[in-house]
């Protein structure tokens, strides 16, 4: 089994028929929010940092309480202290994964920060196929880091499919990763409520989405031809993120570093730069900045950088 097949197999169980997949959950706010003692909060924030490098400041205490409420109910635990004891005991090794899932911020939309997708269409892809680039016969490889429920990766895929189809170039692929297994399952399914599928080109809805019927009225699913271009994989960005030798022409890592402290963000940027081809692009969120750019990473626009060497 090659590396692509191996990554695809990890989420084979969620690639079901449209009719067989349950609708995406919409959780109602819990009526009674649990309370958390400071020693328990300090334990949880350190555990989350050790496992994911996500920094939870003191101001996040209320958010932690809110997001743990449903998990405690599922486990039949009375309070956060009991939950911390469960984590300390290691009786349920997978519980740390559930904790990270609960506390990860997963908000995203299709074509969020649309200027990045315009730059992809008008600058990055034409340059890739420009005369003299020597890339016409090689696959364009992109990475959606921290892809959440998949909207970013599918937005990239729509732009790339539209562009490459027009120039008869079908060698392209997207690697999409997240630390949350819960959102990756939804991303691999590619099913979204109609109100969430807001596209800048209305023609793309019919071209790239399947409309639900019956129990699925009001939902859309990304068509299989587009889903097959994306490999979804569970990854911690601060651990080795790709097999040695795999390089990307484009990395989207947007609205992620704002959850890390400065030293951690610096380590992440250096690793992302290492994963880029020379001439490749790194795109971060509009609200983010790079305090210290790795040598060889040049700023092109406010949130877009290009690698000469790292």
Secondary structure, DSSP 4 states (H G I P E B T S, - for coil): --HHHHHHHHTGGG---GGGSPPPP-PPPPSS-----HHHHHHHHHHHHHHH-----GGGHHHHHHHHHHHHHHHT-SSHHHHHHHHHHTSSTTHHHHHHHHHS-----TTSSTHHHHHIIIIIHHHHTSTTSS-TTS-EEEEEET-TTTHHHHHHHHHHHHHHHHTT---EEEEEEES-HHHHHHHHHTEEEGGG---SSTHHHHHHEEEP-GGGTTEEEE-HHHHTTEEEEE--TTS--S-TT--EEEEE--S-GGGS-HHHHHHHHHHHHHHEEEEEEEE--TT---SSPPTTEEEEETTEEEES--
